[in-house]
Every structure is written in C-alpha cells, then in structure tokens.
Amino acid sequence: MHLKLCDFLHKDKFLGVALRQGKFAKPCPYPADVYDLYNMTVNSPSISKSFPFRKGRMYGNISLVDELVITGYFDMDIRESRGTNKKG
C-alpha cells in the first residue's frame, strides 16, 4: 500500500476504522509516541467470506524516503458475531 498515514487512518473502511480510537481519533499530525491499541473491532461485513485466515499476526512498516518511521504488528482473531432474534 502506498498512501499517506492520515489518509489511511481517516478514510480506510477496514483497518482505519479500527485504528481510529484513542490518540488516533484526533486530527493529524500525530506526535511521536508509543501507541498501544487493544481490543480493536473491525465491522465483520467488511471482511470477505473468502479471506483465507481466521487467526494470525500481521506486521507492517511505514517508511519515509527509506527511513523507517513506524513499525508494528497486530494479532487477529476473526470471529463471527451472532445477532439476536427479537420477536416483534
């Protein structure tokens, strides 16, 4: 992926939505810091049924002109949520 961090965080409908919590809820730019994000949830309809993994770790690096700026990972556990049946 080649895009600006702020565009990704505020426009992406898959991971960007989950990342927009805590300090990332504020507008850009973000100060240098350690960002720990826990229990992020992605809207399950945005995950394709054909997505081949249900559990794993995804790594990512962000560079600016060959200089590493951000490195990180997230562990994922994709579960299907069950809605409730309400009788009307």
RODO-828836 format. One record per atom (N, C-alpha, C): z, y, x; residue in three letters; atom name; residue number from 1. Coordinates in nm, 3 decimals. Atoms other than C-alpha are relative to their C-alpha. Example, Ala and Ser with C-alpha at 12.3 -4.5 7.8 and 13.67 -1.06 7.14 Angstrom:
zz, yy, xx, resn, name, resi
0.000, -0.119, 0.089, ALA, N, 1 .
0.780, -0.450, 1.230, ALA, CA, 1 .
0.000, 0.120, 0.090, ALA, C, 1 .
-0.006, -0.119, -0.082, SER, N, 2 .
0.714, -0.106, 1.367, SER, CA, 2 .
0.073, 0.109, -0.077, SER, C, 2 .
! end
This chain:
zz, yy, xx, resn, name, resi
0.000, -0.117, 0.086, MET, N, 1 .
0.000, 0.000, 0.000, MET, CA, 1 .
0.000, 0.123, 0.089, MET, C, 1 .
0.004, -0.125, -0.075, HIS, N, 2 .
-0.083, 0.342, 0.129, HIS, CA, 2 .
0.015, 0.114, -0.100, HIS, C, 2 .
-0.026, -0.112, 0.089, LEU, N, 3 .
0.081, 0.618, -0.071, LEU, CA, 3 .
0.127, 0.070, 0.044, LEU, C, 3 .
-0.118, -0.079, -0.036, LYS, N, 4 .
0.347, 0.884, -0.043, LYS, CA, 4 .
0.123, -0.059, -0.066, LYS, C, 4 .
-0.124, 0.058, 0.051, LEU, N, 5 .
0.708, 0.769, -0.087, LEU, CA, 5 .
0.039, 0.062, -0.134, LEU, C, 5 .
-0.040, -0.066, 0.125, CYS, N, 6 .
0.782, 1.027, -0.357, CYS, CA, 6 .
-0.092, -0.038, -0.115, CYS, C, 6 .
0.093, 0.044, 0.105, ASP, N, 7 .
0.468, 0.932, -0.550, ASP, CA, 7 .
0.034, -0.142, -0.044, ASP, C, 7 .
-0.036, 0.138, 0.032, PHE, N, 8 .
0.568, 0.567, -0.530, PHE, CA, 8 .
0.127, -0.005, -0.086, PHE, C, 8 .
-0.128, 0.005, 0.072, LEU, N, 9 .
0.926, 0.628, -0.645, LEU, CA, 9 .
-0.009, 0.056, -0.140, LEU, C, 9 .
0.000, -0.069, 0.129, HIS, N, 10 .
0.838, 0.857, -0.933, HIS, CA, 10 .
-0.118, -0.035, -0.090, HIS, C, 10 .
0.115, 0.034, 0.084, LYS, N, 11 .
0.509, 0.709, -1.057, LYS, CA, 11 .
-0.021, -0.151, -0.016, LYS, C, 11 .
0.021, 0.144, 0.008, ASP, N, 12 .
0.521, 0.334, -0.990, ASP, CA, 12 .
0.077, -0.057, -0.119, ASP, C, 12 .
-0.059, 0.054, 0.122, LYS, N, 13 .
0.589, 0.140, -1.310, LYS, CA, 13 .
0.064, -0.136, 0.020, LYS, C, 13 .
-0.060, 0.129, -0.026, PHE, N, 14 .
0.710, -0.177, -1.142, PHE, CA, 14 .
0.126, 0.017, 0.085, PHE, C, 14 .
-0.116, -0.017, -0.087, LEU, N, 15 .
0.937, -0.122, -0.840, LEU, CA, 15 .
0.055, 0.142, -0.003, LEU, C, 15 .
-0.045, -0.139, 0.003, GLY, N, 16 .
0.952, 0.257, -0.863, GLY, CA, 16 .
0.104, 0.025, -0.108, GLY, C, 16 .
-0.096, -0.012, 0.110, VAL, N, 17 .
1.133, 0.232, -1.195, VAL, CA, 17 .
0.137, -0.051, 0.043, VAL, C, 17 .
-0.127, 0.058, -0.044, ALA, N, 18 .
1.399, 0.009, -1.041, ALA, CA, 18 .
0.065, 0.082, 0.110, ALA, C, 18 .
-0.054, -0.078, -0.111, LEU, N, 19 .
1.438, 0.232, -0.735, LEU, CA, 19 .
0.054, 0.136, -0.042, LEU, C, 19 .
-0.044, -0.132, 0.045, ARG, N, 20 .
1.491, 0.549, -0.937, ARG, CA, 20 .
0.140, -0.007, -0.060, ARG, C, 20 .
-0.140, 0.000, 0.042, GLN, N, 21 .
1.864, 0.516, -0.956, GLN, CA, 21 .
0.081, 0.064, 0.112, GLN, C, 21 .
-0.084, -0.061, -0.102, GLY, N, 22 .
2.146, 0.685, -0.773, GLY, CA, 22 .
-0.066, 0.119, 0.066, GLY, C, 22 .
0.056, -0.113, -0.076, LYS, N, 23 .
2.019, 0.917, -0.500, LYS, CA, 23 .
-0.149, 0.017, -0.023, LYS, C, 23 .
0.144, -0.010, 0.022, PHE, N, 24 .
1.655, 0.837, -0.581, PHE, CA, 24 .
-0.035, 0.060, -0.136, PHE, C, 24 .
0.025, -0.062, 0.129, ALA, N, 25 .
1.694, 0.985, -0.929, ALA, CA, 25 .
-0.027, 0.150, 0.017, ALA, C, 25 .
0.021, -0.143, -0.028, LYS, N, 26 .
1.689, 1.333, -0.773, LYS, CA, 26 .
-0.143, 0.021, 0.049, LYS, C, 26 .
0.136, -0.026, -0.050, PRO, N, 27 .
1.361, 1.502, -0.679, PRO, CA, 27 .
-0.008, -0.007, 0.153, PRO, C, 27 .
0.025, 0.005, -0.145, CYS, N, 28 .
1.209, 1.469, -0.330, CYS, CA, 28 .
0.019, 0.139, 0.060, CYS, C, 28 .
-0.014, 0.105, -0.101, PRO, N, 29 .
1.266, 1.513, -0.041, PRO, CA, 29 .
0.141, -0.058, 0.000, PRO, C, 29 .
-0.129, 0.068, -0.008, TYR, N, 30 .
1.548, 1.267, 0.023, TYR, CA, 30 .
0.057, 0.015, 0.140, TYR, C, 30 .
-0.060, -0.015, -0.132, PRO, N, 31 .
1.794, 1.325, 0.306, PRO, CA, 31 .
0.008, -0.133, 0.073, PRO, C, 31 .
-0.017, 0.121, -0.080, ALA, N, 32 .
1.819, 1.077, 0.591, ALA, CA, 32 .
0.138, -0.057, -0.030, ALA, C, 32 .
-0.126, 0.063, 0.037, ASP, N, 33 .
2.089, 0.829, 0.495, ASP, CA, 33 .
-0.025, -0.150, -0.013, ASP, C, 33 .
0.011, 0.141, 0.033, VAL, N, 34 .
2.157, 0.463, 0.430, VAL, CA, 34 .
0.006, -0.010, -0.151, VAL, C, 34 .
0.006, 0.014, 0.144, TYR, N, 35 .
2.060, 0.376, 0.075, TYR, CA, 35 .
0.018, -0.147, -0.037, TYR, C, 35 .
-0.026, 0.135, 0.049, ASP, N, 36 .
2.215, 0.062, -0.072, ASP, CA, 36 .
-0.016, 0.001, -0.151, ASP, C, 36 .
0.026, 0.006, 0.143, LEU, N, 37 .
2.084, -0.025, -0.416, LEU, CA, 37 .
0.029, -0.142, -0.047, LEU, C, 37 .
-0.041, 0.132, 0.049, TYR, N, 38 .
2.237, -0.311, -0.614, TYR, CA, 38 .
-0.038, -0.017, -0.146, TYR, C, 38 .
0.024, 0.039, 0.139, ASN, N, 39 .
2.151, -0.491, -0.936, ASN, CA, 39 .
-0.109, 0.081, -0.068, ASN, C, 39 .
0.113, -0.070, 0.059, MET, N, 40 .
1.819, -0.323, -0.995, MET, CA, 40 .
-0.069, -0.093, -0.098, MET, C, 40 .
0.068, 0.079, 0.101, THR, N, 41 .
1.631, -0.439, -1.301, THR, CA, 41 .
-0.141, 0.053, -0.018, THR, C, 41 .
0.140, -0.034, 0.026, VAL, N, 42 .
1.254, -0.443, -1.349, VAL, CA, 42 .
-0.031, -0.047, -0.141, VAL, C, 42 .
0.038, 0.035, 0.136, ASN, N, 43 .
1.115, -0.444, -1.701, ASN, CA, 43 .
-0.084, -0.126, 0.003, ASN, C, 43 .
0.068, 0.130, -0.011, SER, N, 44 .
1.011, -0.807, -1.748, SER, CA, 44 .
-0.145, -0.002, -0.050, SER, C, 44 .
0.142, 0.004, 0.037, PRO, N, 45 .
0.684, -0.735, -1.936, PRO, CA, 45 .
-0.093, 0.049, 0.111, PRO, C, 45 .
0.086, -0.047, -0.108, SER, N, 46 .
0.558, -0.565, -1.618, SER, CA, 46 .
-0.022, -0.107, 0.106, SER, C, 46 .
0.019, 0.110, -0.094, ILE, N, 47 .
0.586, -0.897, -1.430, ILE, CA, 47 .
-0.096, -0.101, -0.064, ILE, C, 47 .
0.101, 0.093, 0.050, SER, N, 48 .
0.281, -1.115, -1.477, SER, CA, 48 .
0.057, -0.141, -0.006, SER, C, 48 .
-0.043, 0.140, 0.013, LYS, N, 49 .
0.348, -1.468, -1.601, LYS, CA, 49 .
-0.054, -0.085, 0.115, LYS, C, 49 .
0.059, 0.076, -0.110, SER, N, 50 .
0.125, -1.584, -1.314, SER, CA, 50 .
0.061, 0.039, 0.136, SER, C, 50 .
-0.064, -0.036, -0.126, PHE, N, 51 .
0.348, -1.419, -1.049, PHE, CA, 51 .
0.059, -0.128, 0.059, PHE, C, 51 .
-0.030, 0.134, -0.051, PRO, N, 52 .
0.399, -1.717, -0.815, PRO, CA, 52 .
0.144, -0.024, 0.045, PRO, C, 52 .
-0.135, 0.019, -0.052, PHE, N, 53 .
0.761, -1.658, -0.709, PHE, CA, 53 .
0.105, 0.037, -0.104, PHE, C, 53 .
-0.112, -0.030, 0.089, ARG, N, 54 .
1.085, -1.662, -0.905, ARG, CA, 54 .
0.123, 0.043, 0.078, ARG, C, 54 .
-0.113, -0.034, -0.084, LYS, N, 55 .
1.327, -1.621, -0.616, LYS, CA, 55 .
-0.052, 0.024, 0.141, LYS, C, 55 .
0.044, -0.023, -0.138, GLY, N, 56 .
1.289, -1.477, -0.267, GLY, CA, 56 .
0.047, 0.133, 0.054, GLY, C, 56 .
-0.033, -0.126, -0.066, ARG, N, 57 .
1.322, -1.186, -0.029, ARG, CA, 57 .
-0.131, 0.067, 0.039, ARG, C, 57 .
0.119, -0.077, -0.035, MET, N, 58 .
1.060, -0.914, 0.012, MET, CA, 58 .
0.040, 0.108, 0.101, MET, C, 58 .
-0.026, -0.098, -0.106, TYR, N, 59 .
1.051, -0.699, 0.327, TYR, CA, 59 .
-0.103, 0.111, -0.008, TYR, C, 59 .
0.094, -0.112, -0.002, GLY, N, 60 .
0.895, -0.357, 0.362, GLY, CA, 60 .
0.034, 0.097, 0.111, GLY, C, 60 .
-0.015, -0.104, -0.102, ASN, N, 61 .
0.844, -0.094, 0.630, ASN, CA, 61 .
-0.084, 0.119, -0.040, ASN, C, 61 .
0.076, -0.122, 0.024, ILE, N, 62 .
0.736, 0.265, 0.591, ILE, CA, 62 .
-0.010, 0.074, 0.132, ILE, C, 62 .
0.026, -0.069, -0.126, SER, N, 63 .
0.578, 0.441, 0.887, SER, CA, 63 .
-0.072, 0.131, -0.025, SER, C, 63 .
0.069, -0.128, 0.003, LEU, N, 64 .
0.456, 0.792, 0.951, LEU, CA, 64 .
-0.059, 0.022, 0.139, LEU, C, 64 .
0.072, -0.016, -0.125, VAL, N, 65 .
0.195, 0.827, 1.225, VAL, CA, 65 .
0.058, -0.094, 0.107, VAL, C, 65 .
-0.046, 0.107, -0.089, ASP, N, 66 .
0.300, 0.497, 1.389, ASP, CA, 66 .
0.147, 0.009, 0.038, ASP, C, 66 .
-0.144, -0.005, -0.024, GLU, N, 67 .
0.671, 0.590, 1.381, GLU, CA, 67 .
0.071, -0.060, -0.122, GLU, C, 67 .
-0.072, 0.066, 0.108, LEU, N, 68 .
0.896, 0.362, 1.175, LEU, CA, 68 .
0.102, 0.097, -0.060, LEU, C, 68 .
-0.088, -0.094, 0.070, VAL, N, 69 .
1.076, 0.574, 0.914, VAL, CA, 69 .
0.103, -0.076, -0.084, VAL, C, 69 .
-0.088, 0.076, 0.088, ILE, N, 70 .
1.221, 0.323, 0.669, ILE, CA, 70 .
-0.031, -0.149, 0.015, ILE, C, 70 .
0.016, 0.144, 0.004, THR, N, 71 .
1.276, -0.049, 0.685, THR, CA, 71 .
0.102, -0.055, -0.098, THR, C, 71 .
-0.094, 0.054, 0.097, GLY, N, 72 .
1.436, -0.259, 0.419, GLY, CA, 72 .
-0.050, -0.128, -0.061, GLY, C, 72 .
0.036, 0.121, 0.071, TYR, N, 73 .
1.432, -0.564, 0.203, TYR, CA, 73 .
0.073, -0.003, -0.133, TYR, C, 73 .
-0.077, 0.026, 0.121, PHE, N, 74 .
1.533, -0.676, -0.140, PHE, CA, 74 .
-0.015, -0.147, -0.036, PHE, C, 74 .
-0.001, 0.138, 0.048, ASP, N, 75 .
1.629, -1.013, -0.276, ASP, CA, 75 .
-0.031, 0.004, -0.148, ASP, C, 75 .
0.037, 0.001, 0.141, MET, N, 76 .
1.479, -1.103, -0.608, MET, CA, 76 .
0.035, -0.134, -0.063, MET, C, 76 .
-0.027, 0.117, 0.082, ASP, N, 77 .
1.574, -1.348, -0.877, ASP, CA, 77 .
-0.054, 0.034, -0.139, ASP, C, 77 .
0.066, -0.035, 0.125, ILE, N, 78 .
1.336, -1.330, -1.171, ILE, CA, 78 .
0.047, -0.095, -0.109, ILE, C, 78 .
-0.050, 0.078, 0.113, ARG, N, 79 .
1.489, -1.446, -1.496, ARG, CA, 79 .
-0.062, 0.055, -0.127, ARG, C, 79 .
0.054, -0.043, 0.129, GLU, N, 80 .
1.353, -1.436, -1.845, GLU, CA, 80 .
0.117, 0.038, -0.089, GLU, C, 80 .
-0.107, -0.041, 0.092, SER, N, 81 .
1.571, -1.237, -2.082, SER, CA, 81 .
-0.037, -0.045, -0.140, SER, C, 81 .
0.022, 0.045, 0.136, ARG, N, 82 .
1.612, -1.358, -2.432, ARG, CA, 82 .
0.049, 0.106, -0.095, ARG, C, 82 .
-0.038, -0.098, 0.102, GLY, N, 83 .
1.613, -1.115, -2.721, GLY, CA, 83 .
0.087, -0.065, -0.106, GLY, C, 83 .
-0.083, 0.056, 0.106, THR, N, 84 .
1.841, -1.153, -3.014, THR, CA, 84 .
-0.079, 0.003, -0.130, THR, C, 84 .
0.062, 0.006, 0.131, ASN, N, 85 .
1.719, -1.256, -3.354, ASN, CA, 85 .
0.095, 0.062, -0.101, ASN, C, 85 .
-0.082, -0.064, 0.102, LYS, N, 86 .
1.855, -1.022, -3.616, LYS, CA, 86 .
-0.064, -0.023, -0.136, LYS, C, 86 .
0.052, 0.021, 0.136, LYS, N, 87 .
1.819, -1.114, -3.977, LYS, CA, 87 .
0.024, 0.127, -0.080, LYS, C, 87 .
-0.010, -0.127, 0.069, GLY, N, 88 .
1.748, -0.813, -4.190, GLY, CA, 88 .
0.013, -0.017, -0.142, GLY, C, 88 .
! end
